[in-house]
Amino acid sequence: MMEVNDKLRLGAEDIYAGELTALAEGDSRPRPENWRMSPQAVVTYLLGGKAPDGTAISAKYVGNRRLIETAVVTLATDRALLLLGLPGTAKSWVSEHLAAAVSGSSQRMIQCTAGTDENQIRYGWNYALLLAKGPSQEALVKTPLTRAMEEGTILRLEELTRMGSDVQDTLITVLSEKTLPIPELDSAIDARRGFNVIATANNRDKGVNDLSSALKRRFNVVVLPSPATLEEEAGIVLKRVMEIGTNLSLPPIRPADQELLRIVTIFRELRDGRTLNGKTKLKTSSGSLSTAEAISVGVSAWASAAHFGDGMVDADAVASNVVGAVVKDPVQDTIALEEYLESVVRTREGWDDLYRAIREVL
């Protein structure tokens, strides 16, 4: 049987179990029914601080405090929460940690896709029992939604707009009436207090389906923005790269702060279509070049430096990973990257090594 620490990725409730316990045990403030801690403690868990017993609480999200407070308050009401934003703005990350803090588990989740149907959202049937005995509670196959309703916990819906609009609308009754009718049994599943829904969505990727006006009204929307400054984004990338690399047990490396800053700078400039000082306009990449992608490039550069380099993340370790992230369209993105190399990287002080390394890859 696989040990917990052998898993490639643990849930938030496992990774931060100590912090969650410290906050919950020392929390004397009022908490909604079936919540593990008060709304104030949930915000502390997300944004960082100290538990009542002095335990340090790490920041899970770096950004506007008011947005997180609004998200937490929404979950304490009868309104569902929709986290909206561009790819890579930590929507899923925030959703996972909110569920872990409120319900103690982030595992009640449905990954929405174009192939998701009503049975995967509402309930299904064990067809062998259905044919043998007809519709019955025994033959009913429950989904994460029905379990969350029965237990009074948080349900996560990842990439809600990936589902077809007709399937999305099966949520309307659940969100408005807090009940799920089962016509075949002439009964219904009524949600316990503590039940709510956190959905994530973005409108940048192709293949999304707009939410109906009826469904939109059931959600309180919180828009998570991209990091406002280079320094803020670089801090997020550094923190997450170190956490992920450590969790993957990558060999130790020497400090990589400067190379990660260069990765973030490249991504911001190509994403915005201009240099940081605003003096040079640039062609944009077809990809999102999000903070999440910068983190991925940083982790890959760490692995390259640790396994095939001298233990230092340098231009050679960064170059191929940057090219792989930027060049999604072999024609359009290559042109944009080459223009950026010649007009910006080649003339930027201290970037000669990165210019040569990326040129070798291209």
LINBELDA-V906579 format. One record per residue. N is the residue number from 1. PHI is phi as a letter, one per 40 degrees, with the letter a starting at -180 (* if undefined). PSI is psi in degrees with one decimal (* if undefined). NEAR is the number of other C-alpha atoms within 8 Angstrom. Layout:
((N & PHI & PSI & NEAR) (N & PHI & PSI & NEAR))
This chain:
((1 & * & 133.6 & 2) (2 & c & 132.8 & 5) (3 & c & 155.3 & 6) (4 & d & -42.1 & 6) (5 & c & 0.0 & 4) (6 & c & -6.5 & 6) (7 & c & 144.3 & 8) (8 & c & -38.6 & 5) (9 & a & 126.6 & 5) (10 & c & 156.1 & 8) (11 & c & 162.1 & 8) (12 & d & -37.2 & 12) (13 & c & -20.6 & 13) (14 & c & -44.4 & 7) (15 & c & -42.4 & 7) (16 & b & 32.7 & 8) (17 & d & -40.7 & 9) (18 & c & -43.4 & 6) (19 & c & -43.0 & 12) (20 & c & -41.3 & 11) (21 & c & -43.7 & 8) (22 & c & -41.4 & 12) (23 & c & -43.2 & 13) (24 & c & -42.8 & 10) (25 & c & -29.5 & 6) (26 & c & 9.8 & 9) (27 & c & 110.3 & 10) (28 & b & 1.9 & 4) (29 & c & 157.9 & 5) (30 & d & 140.8 & 5) (31 & b & 144.2 & 9) (32 & c & 154.4 & 8) (33 & d & 136.0 & 6) (34 & g & 8.0 & 9) (35 & c & 143.9 & 10) (36 & c & -22.2 & 10) (37 & a & 170.5 & 12) (38 & c & 160.4 & 12) (39 & d & -37.5 & 10) (40 & c & -39.8 & 6) (41 & c & -35.1 & 11) (42 & c & -42.8 & 13) (43 & c & -41.3 & 12) (44 & c & -41.0 & 11) (45 & c & -40.7 & 16) (46 & c & -42.3 & 14) (47 & c & -10.3 & 12) (48 & g & 159.1 & 12) (49 & i & -140.3 & 10) (50 & b & 142.5 & 10) (51 & c & 162.7 & 12) (52 & d & -29.5 & 9) (53 & c & 6.7 & 7) (54 & g & -4.6 & 6) (55 & c & 129.4 & 9) (56 & c & 132.3 & 9) (57 & b & 117.9 & 11) (58 & c & 151.7 & 9) (59 & c & 124.1 & 10) (60 & c & -25.5 & 10) (61 & b & 133.1 & 8) (62 & b & 112.5 & 8) (63 & i & -161.3 & 5) (64 & c & 122.2 & 6) (65 & c & -38.1 & 7) (66 & c & -34.9 & 6) (67 & c & -44.1 & 10) (68 & c & -39.5 & 10) (69 & c & -41.6 & 9) (70 & c & -41.7 & 9) (71 & c & -44.6 & 10) (72 & c & -43.6 & 12) (73 & c & -38.7 & 9) (74 & d & -43.5 & 12) (75 & c & -20.7 & 12) (76 & c & -2.5 & 9) (77 & b & -168.6 & 6) (78 & c & 12.2 & 7) (79 & c & 140.9 & 11) (80 & c & 161.6 & 14) (81 & b & 130.1 & 14) (82 & b & 115.5 & 12) (83 & c & 114.4 & 14) (84 & b & 143.3 & 12) (85 & i & 172.2 & 13) (86 & c & 160.1 & 11) (87 & d & 138.2 & 11) (88 & g & 13.1 & 10) (89 & c & 20.8 & 13) (90 & g & 27.6 & 10) (91 & c & -51.1 & 13) (92 & c & -37.0 & 8) (93 & c & -47.5 & 7) (94 & c & -42.0 & 11) (95 & d & -46.4 & 13) (96 & c & -44.9 & 11) (97 & c & -33.7 & 13) (98 & c & -46.2 & 11) (99 & c & -40.5 & 14) (100 & c & -41.2 & 12) (101 & c & -40.5 & 14) (102 & c & -47.7 & 12) (103 & b & -9.1 & 12) (104 & g & 0.4 & 9) (105 & a & 138.4 & 10) (106 & b & 11.7 & 15) (107 & c & -11.6 & 5) (108 & c & 89.7 & 12) (109 & a & 143.6 & 10) (110 & b & 122.0 & 10) (111 & c & 109.7 & 7) (112 & c & 132.9 & 13) (113 & b & 175.0 & 9) (114 & c & -21.2 & 7) (115 & c & -0.2 & 6) (116 & c & 128.7 & 11) (117 & b & 177.3 & 7) (118 & d & -37.0 & 9) (119 & c & -31.9 & 7) (120 & c & -20.7 & 9) (121 & c & -51.1 & 12) (122 & c & -73.8 & 12) (123 & a & 162.9 & 12) (124 & b & -168.2 & 10) (125 & b & 143.1 & 8) (126 & c & 103.5 & 9) (127 & c & -26.5 & 7) (128 & c & -45.2 & 6) (129 & c & -34.5 & 10) (130 & c & -43.2 & 12) (131 & c & -34.6 & 7) (132 & c & -39.6 & 6) (133 & b & -5.8 & 7) (134 & g & 178.8 & 8) (135 & d & 130.3 & 9) (136 & a & 164.0 & 9) (137 & c & -33.8 & 6) (138 & c & -34.0 & 5) (139 & c & -10.7 & 12) (140 & c & 130.5 & 11) (141 & b & 115.0 & 8) (142 & c & 152.6 & 10) (143 & b & 171.3 & 11) (144 & d & -32.6 & 11) (145 & c & -50.3 & 11) (146 & c & -36.7 & 12) (147 & c & -41.6 & 10) (148 & c & -38.7 & 14) (149 & c & -44.1 & 14) (150 & c & -33.9 & 10) (151 & c & -15.2 & 9) (152 & g & 45.4 & 13) (153 & b & 179.1 & 12) (154 & c & 135.4 & 15) (155 & b & 133.1 & 15) (156 & b & 130.1 & 14) (157 & b & 106.1 & 13) (158 & c & 130.2 & 12) (159 & f & 59.1 & 13) (160 & d & -38.8 & 12) (161 & c & -2.4 & 14) (162 & c & -24.8 & 11) (163 & c & 153.9 & 15) (164 & c & 151.3 & 10) (165 & c & -36.2 & 11) (166 & c & -33.9 & 6) (167 & c & -39.2 & 11) (168 & d & -40.5 & 13) (169 & c & -10.4 & 9) (170 & c & -13.8 & 11) (171 & c & -13.9 & 9) (172 & d & -49.2 & 11) (173 & c & -41.0 & 10) (174 & c & -44.3 & 10) (175 & c & -32.7 & 11) (176 & c & -42.6 & 7) (177 & b & -10.9 & 6) (178 & f & 36.0 & 9) (179 & a & 151.1 & 11) (180 & b & 103.0 & 11) (181 & c & 141.8 & 8) (182 & b & 85.7 & 9) (183 & d & -34.3 & 7) (184 & c & -26.5 & 6) (185 & b & 2.1 & 8) (186 & f & 44.1 & 7) (187 & a & -171.8 & 8) (188 & a & 158.8 & 9) (189 & b & 118.8 & 11) (190 & c & 133.1 & 9) (191 & c & 138.0 & 12) (192 & c & 158.4 & 9) (193 & d & 139.9 & 7) (194 & h & -20.7 & 12) (195 & c & 136.5 & 13) (196 & a & 174.3 & 13) (197 & b & 133.0 & 11) (198 & b & 117.3 & 13) (199 & b & 148.7 & 14) (200 & b & 150.1 & 14) (201 & a & 152.7 & 13) (202 & b & 155.7 & 11) (203 & b & 21.7 & 8) (204 & c & -41.4 & 6) (205 & c & 159.0 & 7) (206 & c & 155.2 & 5) (207 & g & 18.9 & 5) (208 & c & 156.0 & 9) (209 & b & 126.4 & 9) (210 & c & 143.8 & 6) (211 & c & 142.3 & 9) (212 & c & 155.9 & 8) (213 & c & -34.4 & 6) (214 & c & -39.3 & 7) (215 & c & -39.2 & 12) (216 & d & -37.5 & 8) (217 & c & -20.6 & 7) (218 & c & -8.4 & 11) (219 & b & 145.3 & 10) (220 & c & 122.5 & 10) (221 & c & 128.1 & 8) (222 & b & 118.4 & 11) (223 & c & 120.2 & 8) (224 & c & 115.3 & 12) (225 & c & 164.2 & 8) (226 & c & 154.5 & 9) (227 & d & 136.3 & 9) (228 & c & -35.1 & 7) (229 & b & 162.6 & 6) (230 & c & -43.1 & 10) (231 & c & -41.9 & 6) (232 & c & -44.9 & 10) (233 & c & -40.9 & 12) (234 & c & -38.0 & 11) (235 & c & -41.6 & 8) (236 & c & -46.4 & 9) (237 & c & -45.4 & 15) (238 & c & -46.1 & 11) (239 & c & -47.8 & 8) (240 & c & -35.9 & 9) (241 & c & -43.9 & 12) (242 & c & -39.3 & 8) (243 & c & -46.4 & 8) (244 & c & -45.4 & 9) (245 & c & -39.7 & 11) (246 & c & -42.5 & 8) (247 & c & -32.5 & 8) (248 & c & -1.2 & 7) (249 & f & 38.4 & 6) (250 & c & 145.3 & 10) (251 & d & 143.7 & 7) (252 & d & 147.7 & 6) (253 & b & 165.3 & 11) (254 & c & 159.6 & 7) (255 & d & 135.3 & 6) (256 & b & 19.7 & 10) (257 & d & -45.5 & 7) (258 & c & -38.5 & 6) (259 & c & -37.9 & 11) (260 & c & -35.9 & 12) (261 & c & -38.3 & 9) (262 & c & -39.1 & 8) (263 & c & -47.6 & 13) (264 & c & -39.7 & 14) (265 & c & -46.3 & 10) (266 & d & -46.2 & 8) (267 & c & -43.8 & 11) (268 & c & -41.6 & 11) (269 & c & -43.0 & 12) (270 & c & -29.9 & 15) (271 & c & -39.5 & 10) (272 & c & -15.1 & 8) (273 & g & 21.7 & 10) (274 & a & 158.7 & 11) (275 & c & 165.0 & 13) (276 & d & -33.5 & 8) (277 & c & -3.8 & 5) (278 & g & 5.2 & 7) (279 & c & -24.8 & 7) (280 & b & 125.8 & 7) (281 & c & 144.5 & 8) (282 & b & 155.9 & 12) (283 & c & 140.1 & 9) (284 & c & 157.4 & 10) (285 & c & 155.9 & 14) (286 & c & -18.7 & 8) (287 & c & 172.5 & 7) (288 & c & -26.4 & 7) (289 & f & 51.7 & 13) (290 & c & 173.2 & 10) (291 & c & -38.5 & 12) (292 & c & -38.1 & 11) (293 & c & -35.7 & 10) (294 & c & -38.9 & 13) (295 & c & -44.7 & 12) (296 & c & -42.8 & 9) (297 & c & -40.4 & 13) (298 & c & -42.6 & 13) (299 & c & -42.8 & 11) (300 & c & -38.8 & 9) (301 & c & -38.3 & 12) (302 & c & -47.5 & 14) (303 & c & -40.9 & 11) (304 & c & -45.8 & 11) (305 & c & -37.9 & 15) (306 & c & -38.9 & 14) (307 & c & -28.9 & 8) (308 & b & 1.7 & 7) (309 & b & -154.3 & 9) (310 & b & 18.2 & 6) (311 & g & 8.4 & 10) (312 & b & 128.9 & 12) (313 & c & 109.8 & 16) (314 & b & -171.0 & 9) (315 & c & -37.8 & 10) (316 & c & -38.9 & 10) (317 & c & -31.5 & 13) (318 & c & -38.6 & 14) (319 & d & -56.6 & 12) (320 & c & -33.3 & 10) (321 & c & -35.2 & 11) (322 & c & -45.5 & 10) (323 & c & -43.3 & 11) (324 & c & -33.1 & 8) (325 & c & -36.3 & 10) (326 & c & -44.5 & 11) (327 & c & 88.4 & 12) (328 & c & -37.9 & 9) (329 & b & 113.5 & 8) (330 & d & -26.9 & 7) (331 & c & -63.7 & 6) (332 & c & -47.0 & 9) (333 & c & -32.2 & 14) (334 & c & -41.9 & 10) (335 & c & -44.6 & 8) (336 & c & -41.8 & 12) (337 & c & -40.5 & 11) (338 & c & -40.4 & 8) (339 & c & -41.5 & 10) (340 & c & -40.8 & 12) (341 & d & -47.1 & 10) (342 & c & -36.8 & 9) (343 & c & -21.2 & 8) (344 & b & -60.1 & 9) (345 & c & -43.5 & 12) (346 & c & -32.2 & 10) (347 & c & -3.7 & 9) (348 & c & 130.8 & 8) (349 & c & 130.2 & 5) (350 & g & 4.4 & 5) (351 & b & 11.9 & 10) (352 & d & -41.1 & 11) (353 & c & -38.1 & 8) (354 & c & -37.1 & 11) (355 & d & -47.6 & 11) (356 & c & -41.9 & 8) (357 & c & -44.2 & 11) (358 & c & -37.3 & 12) (359 & d & -39.7 & 7) (360 & c & -37.0 & 6) (361 & c & -43.9 & 8) (362 & c & * & 5))
